[in-house]
Amino acid sequence: MQLGSTAGLLLPAALTAATIGLWATARLPEYLTALLFFATAMVLHIAPAEVVFSGFLSAAFWLVLSGFVMGVAIRKVGLADRVARLLAAHLSGSWPRMVGGVVLLTYVLAFVMPSNMGRIALLMPIVLALADRAGLGEGSKGRYGLALAVGFGTFQLSATILPANVPNLVMAGAVESTFGLHFAYLPYLLLHAPVLGVLKGVVMAALICLLFPARPLATPMEGPTTPLSPAERRLSILLTVTLALWMTDSVHGIQPAWVGLAAACFCLLPRIGFLNGEEFAAGVNIRTCIYVAAILSLAALVSHSGLGMLLGQKLLAILPLDPLQPATSFASLVGLTAVLNFLVTANGVPALFTPLAQSLADGSGLPLETVLMVQVLGYATPLLPYQAAPIIVAMGMGKVPARDGLILCLLLGIITFLLLGPLYFGWFRLLGWLG
């Protein structure tokens, strides 16, 4: 197969379209679609094995797996319920307050913890325990709403904090290697947080309250809690060390995934750990892990085949870019990132969009830095859950039906593009980013 040729792109394009279509419509279980993707790609020799199975080699896959292990351990030893008791006293009794509190918690934690998957692993067992204490049992709409608040808040709001998620880091690295530009923490936060952080968080919480109505039970403040058990103390120390290493990864150079994997191994050690083989098999959602690996592998296959770059160039040729109409150009750039998000998912968008940025800047008349920053709105706003692996992981941990996650994703995306998009443009103009 000649990569990049029209004939050579037919099979990758067909496999990509079929896989995305099955994930989007949920006609087959997500893990089965993932396995079919792997099998088809290898049987038809669409790409080398190291590309097809690259998702299993990625740091994100191992962070997902280790996150499941730590989440099971947090629930087993009782730490999740202990923290949930503290939260329940302040959040229970009011559904908007509970949802808003969880969304706010995901955003605040993103300032101190760099890994989306790590934050989900830490928060999900606590939030599910909070749901139990508020009377939101398995299968209830309220429980699904809280799980989605964790997933959507963790991924989408963290895009406003430069080091807080993978697409941001991919973008920063691509921009530095391609253009030699560096984005500072505070200016980046000022540009994105008011609209994509605060306002989007409010819209997200309101949508969850409307789509997943619930009446949580009021939980009064309880008396003195019992002392930590030996297992709780050991796990608290492990989580503290893990969190400290996650927060200082730029200092010691160890990726959050490998820190998480080491912590997961400790959780599984005989006698000093917290889980045995049966608990590992029962608690770790392997089907979600396979799904995440397939998402990452699909993005790698699209990039390897040249399909993504070809699509970007074709779209560049038809975009209505006009230096005299900055609003139209701005909307076109957002639309381009949204289309790329369907093809390569959020982690891959910056890698494809960034090399096109100079041509886009020339055609639109917008400054190069502005073009580079516009992509944040696109990759931070998935229209389908598969476009953001952290959302998929949260749905798996919370046992949220695919249809519920899809509806929230679509509605939040539409509101973001139609309502928050113009406000985002106005904020760029107010700060002087439009030249």
N, C-alpha and C positions, 0 to 999 in steps of 0.2 A: 504494500500500500504506500502510495506517495503522499506523505503528509502535506496538507494544505491544498492539494488539487481538488477539483470539484468531485471527481469520481471517488477519490480517497476519503472524502467527507461524508459520503452517502450513508455508510454503515454507522459511523459515530453519531451522525445526526439522527438516524432512525432509532438507534438504541437510546439516545438521550431523550428524544421526544416520547418514546414509549415509556421509559422509566418515570419521567416527570409526570406524564399523563396518569399513570397508575397510582403514583403517590398523591397526585392532586385529587383524583376521584375516589381514592380508597376502595377501588373495586377488588383489590387483593390486599391481604395483610401486608403492612409495610416491610416486615422482615422477609416475606416471600418475594416481593418485588425486588428487594435488595439482592437476594440470592440469585434470582433470575438474571439480574444485571451482571453479576459476577460470572455466572455460567455462560451467558450469551457472549459476553466480551471475550472470554477465553476460547470457547468453541469456535467462534468465527474469526479469531485472531485479530480482533479490532485494535488491540494495543498490547504491549508487552505486559507480562505478569507484574512487574514492579510498578507499572502505572495502574493496572486494574485493581491491585490490592494495596495501593499506596495508602488508602484510608487506615488500614491496620498498622501502618508504620508511622502514622502521624501522632504528634503529641496529644492532639485533641481526643483521639480514640482512647488513649490510656488514661487521660484525665477523666473521661466519662466513666470508664470502668472503675477507677479508684474512687470516684465520687459516689458511685453506687455502694461500694464496700463501706466507706466511711458513713454514708447515710444509714445503712443497716445497723452499724455499730452504735451510732448516736441514738437510734431508736431503742436498741436492745438494752443498753445499760441504764436508760432512763433520763439521759441528759435532755433529749428532745422534750419530754413531758415537763421537766423542771423549768426550762426556759419558756415553754408554752404557758405554764401557770402564771409566770410574770407578765407575759404579753396579754394573756386573756383578761387579767384584771383591768387592763387599760383599754383594750380594743373590743372586747365582747359586748353584746347587748345592742350594738348598732352595726348594721351591715355596711353602710358607707364608711364608717370609721374603721371597721376591721379591714376592708379591702384597701382603703386609702393608707392605712398603717402598714400593711404588707408591701404595697407598692413603694411607699417612702423608704421602708427598710431595705428593699433591694437597691434603691438608688444610693442611699447613704453608705451601704456596705461597699459599693463599687469604688468609693473614694479611697478605701484602705486595702482592698483585696483585688488583685489584678486579674483573677481568672473567673470568667463566667461560670464555667463548670464547677469550679471550687465553691463559688457562692451558692449555686443551686444545691450542691451536695450538703452544704452547711445549713441552708435555710429550709429546704423542702421537708426534712423530717420534723423540724420545729413547727412549721406551718401546718403540716398534717396533724401533728399532735394538738395544735391550737384548734383546728377544725373539730377534732374529737371532743375536746373540752367544751366547745360551743354547740355540741349536738349535731354537727354536720358530718354524718357518717358516710361510709363507703357508698358510692353511687349517687350521692346527693349533688344537686346543682351547685350549692354553696361550696362544697368541697372542691369541685372542678374549678370554680371561679377563683378560689384561693391558690390552687396549684398553677393556674394560668397567670395569675398575678405575679407569682414568683418567676415563671419562665419569661413572660413578656417584659416585666419590669427589669429583670436582670439583663436581658440582651438589649432591648431597644433603648432604654434610658442610659445605659453605660456607654453608648456610642458618643455621648457628649463629653466624656472624660478620656483624654488622649491615651493613657496606658491601660485602660480598663477592659478592653476586649480585643479579640484577634483581628477583626477587619481593620481597626484603627492602627494596630501595629504593622499589619501588612501595608497599609497605605503609607504610613510614615517611612517605612523602609524603602518602599518603591519610589516615593518622592525624593528621598535622600539620594538613592543610587542613580535615579534618572535625571534629576534637576539640581541636586546639591542643596536643596532647601530643607530647613528645619522648622518645625512648628513648635512653639512654646506652649507650655501647659496652660497658663492663665488666659492668654488670648484665645486659645482654642476653646476653653471652657466658656468664656464670655460670648463667643460667637454662636455656640450651639446650645448651651444649657437653657437659656430662657424659653426657647420654642420647643426643641426636641427633648428637653429634660423636664422642665416644670409644666409647661402647657400640655405636652404629650402625656405626662404622668396623670394629670387631671382628667384628660379625655379617656385614657386607659382605664382608670378607676371607675369613671362614670359608666363606660360601656360594660365593664364586668358586672357592676351592680344591676344594670338593666337586663343583660343577657342571662345572668345566673342569680336570680333573686333568691334570697334566703333570709331566715329570721334566727340569727344566732342567739343562743341562750346567754343571759347575763351571768358572768362568773365573778362573784364578789372577791375582794382581796382576802386571801387566806392567812392563817396564822403563821408562825415560824415554820420554815421548811425543815425537813430532816437533814442531817449532815450528809455530805457526799459519801457515797459508798467507795470502797477501794477501786472498783472498776471505773466509776465516774471520775475519780481523781486522776487515774492513769490516762483516761481518754481526754480529760480536760487539758492535761499537760501536753499530750500528743497534738491536740487541735491548736493549742497556743503556739507550740513550736512550728507546726505546719503553716499556720497563718503568718507567723513572723517571717518564715522563709519565703512564703508567697509574696509578702509585701516588700521584701528586700532582694528580689531575684536579680535586679539590675546591679546589685553589689556583689553577690557571690556567684552569679552566672549560671545557676542551676534552674532550668525551666520549671514552671509550676507543675507541669505534667509529671516530671520525675520526682518532685517533692511529694506530690499526691500519691504516686505509685509506691514510694517508700512507706508512706503512712498507711496505705492500704495493706501492704505486706505485714507491717507491725500488727495491724488489727487481726490478721489471720494466723499469727504465730501461736503455737500451742502454749498453754499455761499463762503466758503474759499477754496474749491477745484477747480478742473479745468474741470472735466468730469461729465456729467449726465448719467443716465441709458442707454439712447439710444446710446450715444457715446461709452459707455463701451461695449455694445452688438455688435456694428458695428466694433469697432476697435480691440477688443481682439480676437485673433485667437484661439478659443476653440479647433478646430480640431488638431492644433499643440500641445496644452497642453495635450490632450488625448493621442496623439502619444508619447510624451515624457514620460508620466506616464506609458504607455505600455512597452516602452523600458526598463525603470527602473524596472518594475515588472517582465519582462522576465528574466532579469539578476538575480533578487532575486529568481525566481522559479528554475532557473538552479542551483544556489548555494544550495537552500533548498533541492532539489531532490538528490543532489550528482552527477548529470550529469557532471558538470564542473570538479570536482576533478577526477572523473573516466576518463574523456577524457585526462586530464593532465597527469595522471599516464600511460595511454596507449601510449600517445605520447612520454613520457619520455623513455619508453621501446624501442622505435624504432628510437629515434634520433641518428644520427651518431656522437656522442660525442667522441672526441679523444684528449687526452692530448698532443699528438705529432702534431696535426693539429689545432692550435688555431683559424685559420680563419674559418675552417669548423664548429668548435664548436660554434663560435660566430654567424655565419649565422644560425645555427640550433636553437640557443636560440631566435634569432629575429623571425625566422619562427614560433616557438612555440607561442610567444606572439601574432603574427599575426593571428594564428588559434584561439587562445582563444578569440581574439577580435571579431571574428565572432559570438561566442557563448554567451559571457557575456557582450559585449560592453566595451568601454574603462574604464569606472568606475570600472568594475568588474575584469579586467585583473590583477591588482596588488594583489587583495585579493586571487586569485587562484594561480598566479605565485610565489608569495613570499614564501609560505610554501614549494614549491618544490625546492627553490633556493639552499639549502645545498646539496641535491642529485645531482642537475645539476652541482654544483661546483665540487663535487667529481668526477663526470663522465667526465667533460670537462677539468679538471686540471686548470681552471681559478679561480682567487680569488673570494671569496663570494661577496665582494663589487662590483666587475665587473659584475658578473652574475645579481645582483640586478639592476645595472644601465642599462644593455642592454635592459631591458623591456621597457624603455622609448621610444626607437625608434618604438617598436611594437604598443604600445597603443596610441602613438601620430600620427600614420599614418593609419587611417581607410581606408579600401578599398571600403566600402559602407557607404553612409551617415548615416544610422541608428546607426552605431557604435559610433557616437559622437553626443550626444543630442544638444550641442550648434550649430553645423552645421545645424541640422534640424530646430532649432528655427530661425536661420538666414534665411534659405530658406523660412520658413513660413512668416516671416516679409517682406521679399523681393519678395514674390510671385514667387519664382523661380521654374520652372517645375522640377519634380523629375529626368527626364532624363538628364538635364543639370548638376545638382549636382552630379549625378552618374558618368557621363563621366569625370568630373574634378577630382572626388575622385579616380577613378580607375587609371587615367593617372598619377596623382601626386603620388599615392601610388607606382605604378610600377617604376617610375623614382626614387623615394626615396629609394626603396629597391635595385634597380639594380645599381644606380649611386652614391647616397649619402651613401648607406650602406657601401661600401668599404672605402669611405673616413672617415666615422664614425669609422670603425675598425682601420684605420691608425692613426686617432687622439687618440684613446684609447692607441695604441701602443706607440705613441710619448710621451704621458703623463705618461707612465709607469703603466697603469692600467691592463696590461695583465700578470703581474707577472714576 
